[in-house]
């Protein structure tokens, strides 16, 4: 199946916690004497060499470059960094002109979401400090991020919804891109193993699960009812243990060797994983092939709608550029030579 990725057009300031150039072994030592020379001026607003250098290094970190590639990052990313900064400058001006207001609650929600990635508030504050940032600066960055998103949303709000007929045309023209591996729709019953369980306790858990399997095979209880009653996987227990479709690559080999070898309806013996002991049953097997249109329809719609929005946003930015006075004062070669 195609993997679709929507790449937002505008570069927004982000805090890459723990990913500074000094900590990245792939980044060679560089001079930090970038001057405040103006690289580009956008309707009177300067974009400096230091700003471009910062964005070049952000882009380089995102690409996971080799050492050799990292040494060439100035020429690799100069043009993209400049274009991103031009776009950001134009979008900022648009935000000022349209007087976009950001609700403080939106900013609070995003900060809370970011802070939850850390074990405690102290760790979050330390990450800010390590990056030379403050919570005030972070709030300003997030507010700008939201403003940019609101402008982008406004630019693409009138994009027409993709029709089913258009989806089908896309599918027929690109059906070779919707290949799928062999798949199985699987249900399981899980009994968890405590981290401090003894060998005897593990044996008792396994014995209990094997007893449930025997009852299922004797038609004393259905697999779905047993999963609802006994499984310790709350997410799937309510659905009769159903886990959806799996492939050989996304389950342990000990599982796939059974799943793709048995007939649907067969109940496996107890199998161990990091989560605990499982018994599995295969509900449906599907051979490798081309995904049916109905299976691919949702992903196609998402891709086509996002692509249409991206096109509308790009058109909007190009219109902003056409109205702006953009003056270039430094080439990629000059920028690179100044790093030597």
N, C-alpha and C positions, 0 to 999 in steps of 0.2 A: 504494500500500500504506500502511496506517496506520503512522504512526511512534509507537511506544509509548515512554513514558518513565516509569520508576519513580522517584518522589520519596520519599526517606526522610523519615519523619515528624519525627524529632528533629533540632533544630539542634545541630550539634557544632562546637566551636571549630576553625577552620581558619586556616592561615597563607597569606593571599593575597599571595604575594611580589610586590613591585613594583606593588601595586594600592592603595596608601594614598590616602586622600582628598586629601591635599595634592598628589599627583601627577596627580589626575584633573581635567582641565579642565572637566568637566561638573559638578563639585561646587563650589558656591559657598562662599566663606569662611564659617565658622561660629564661634560662640562656643564655647569649650572649658571653660566654667565650670559644667558639670553637677555638681550637688551629690550627696552620698551620701544624698539623700532616698530613702525607701523608697517604691517605686511599688506593689509587691505583696508580701505576705507569705504564704508557702506553708508551712503547718504550722510556723510560727515562723521559717522561713528567709527572710531578706529578699532581694528583688530590687530593686536600686537604680536610680536615674535614669541613672547612668553606664553600667550594664550594658545598659539598654534602648537608650540612645543608640548604644552600640557596635554592637548588633545591628541597629538601624535603618539605620546607615550600611553595615553589611555587606550587608544586603538591597538597599539602594539601588545599591551597586556591582554586585551580581549582575544587576540588571535593566537595566543600560545606559540609564539615564534621560536624557532631554533636560534642559537647564538648567532649564526651567520645572517639569518634573516633579520634579527634584531639590530644588527649593525647597519643594515640597509633600511631601517624603518623610516628614516627622514625622507628618503626619496619615495618609499612605498606609500606613505600615508600623508604626505604634505598636502596634496590636492584634495583628498577626502576631508582632512581636518579643516582646511580653509573653507570648503564648500559647506561643511557642517556649521562652522562659526558664522558664515554669511547668513545661512538659513536661520540660525538662532537669533542673530541680530535683527533680522527682518521680522521674525515672529515676536520678539520682545517689543519692537516698535508697534506692531499690530495690536499687541495686548494693551499697550498704553493708549493707543488711539481708540480702541473699543471699550476701554475702561472695564476690563474683566475683573470681577470680584471673586476672591476665593474664600470660602467659608472656613473659619478656623477649625471647625470640627473635622473637615476633610483632611487638614494637615495633621491634626491630633491622631486621627485614625491611622494615617500612614506611618507616623512616628511610632505609634504603639505596635504596629505590625512589624516594623524594622527591629524594635527593641526586643520583641519576642524571639528573635533569632539568637539572642544571647541568654546565657544561663541566669543572669540577674541584672538589675539596673546598673550596678557598679561596672560590670563587664561592658555594657553598652557605652557608658560614659568614658571608660578607658579606651574603647575603640575610637570614639570621637577624638579624644585627646591625642592618641597615637597618630591620627591623620592630620593633626594640627587644626581640627575643626571644633566648633562649638555647637550646642543645640540650637542656638539662635541662627547660626549660619545654615544648619541643616533645615530648619523651618523655612528659611528664605529660599533655599534650593528646592524644597518640596513645593512651596507655593508657586515658584516659577514653572516647575514641572507640570503642575496642575493647569496653570494658565496656558501653557503650550498645548496640553492635551485638549483643553476646551476649544482653542483655536482650530486645532486639527479636526476635532469632532464637528465643529461648525462648517468647516470647509467640505466635509464629506457627508453632511446630514441629508442631502437631497439625492444621494445615490439610489437609483432604482433597485428594488428587490429583484434578485435573479429568479427567473421563471423556471418551472420544471422542464420546459422544453429546452431552455438554454443549458440546463444541467445535463440533460440527456445528450445534447449535441457535444458538449465537452467530453462526456464519458465515452461516446462512440469514437471521437477523434483521438482519445488518449487511453483507450482501454488497456494497451500494453503496459501502462504505468500502474495498473491496479492489480498486479500479481500478488497472490497470497500463498504463504507456505501451508503445508498440511496443518490443520487445526482440529482441536477437540473441545467440545463444551463439557465441562467437568463440574462435579459437585464433590464436596468433601465433608468429613466430620473430623473436627480437631479436638484433641485433648492436650492441653498444655503441660509442659514439664517444668516444675519450679527450678530455678537456677541452682538451688542447693539440694536438689533431689538426690537420694542415694540410689545405688544400683537396684536395690530391692523395691524402692518406691517407683522407679521407672518401670520395672517389670510388672508391678501391680497396675499401673496406668495402661500399659500395653495390653495386659490381660483383659482389663475391663473393655477396652476398645475392640479387641478380638471377639469378646462376648457379644457386643452390639452387632458386629459384622455377621456373626453366626445367626443372630435373630433376624437380621435382614434377609439373609439367604434362605432362611426357613419360612419366610413370608409372615413372620410374627409381627413385623413392623416394616413400613416402607422406609426407604432411604431418606426421603424428604422429612418424614415425621421424626425419624431418629436424629437427623441433623438439627431439626428445630428443638428437640428435647435435650439432646446431649452435647451438641457441638459447643465449644468454648470460643468459636469465632463468631462474635455477635453480629458482625457485618453480613455474613453469609447465612447464618443459622435461620434468620427470619425468612430467607428465600429457599429453604430446604437444602441449604448447603451449597447452592449454585455459585460457582466462581466465574462463570462466563467462559469465553474461548481462550485457550492457551495454545502455544506452539512449543515445539521441542526446545527452543532457545530460551523460553522464559519460565521454565520449571526445572527443578533438579533432575539430573540424568536418571536417578533411581525412579523418579516419578514418570518421566517421559518413556522410559523403557517399558513400562506397564501400560500407560495411557494409550500409546500408539500401537500396542500389540494385541490388546484384548478387544472383544466385541462390546458394543454399547450395552449397558445394563450389568456388566460384570463388576463385582465389588472387589477391590484390591485387599490384600492383607495390610496390616498396620505398617505404615512407613514412617520413618523418622526424618524430621527436618529441624532447623534451628527453632521453629515455632513450637514443636512438640511432635506428637504422633497423629497421623492422618489415616483414615481409610477413604479411598476415592472410588467414584463411579463415573464412567464415561456416559454422558447423555446423548452425545451426537459426535460423529466424526465427519470432517469435511476434507476432501483431498485437496492437494495444491492446485491452483488454477487462477483464473481471473475472477475478481470479486464481482458479484452481481451488481447491477446498477443501484438497486435499493440499498445494498450494503454500503456502497460508495457515496451515495447521494448526499448524506450529511456533510462528509468531509469536502466534497466538491463544492457544495453551497458555501461552506465556510471560506474555502480558498477563493472562490470567485467573488464573493462579497468583500472580503478583505482586499483583494487585488483591485476591485473597483474603487474602494475607499482610498487605497494607496495612490491610485492614479489621480483621483480627485484632489488629494492633498498635494501631490507633486505639481499638478496644474496650478493650484493655488499659489504655491511657492514660486513657480516660474512667473506667474503674474506679478507677484510682489517684486521679484528681481527685475522684471521689465520696467517697472516704475521707479526703481531705485538707481542712484548714481553709484556705481561700483568701480573703484579705482584700485589697481594692483600695483604694489611697490616692490615686491620681492618674488623671485621665481623659486621653484623647487631646488634648482641647482645652487642658487645663492644661499638658500636656507641650509642645504646639506653642507656646503663648504664652510659655513659659519660654525658647524658642529665639529670640524676637524681641528 
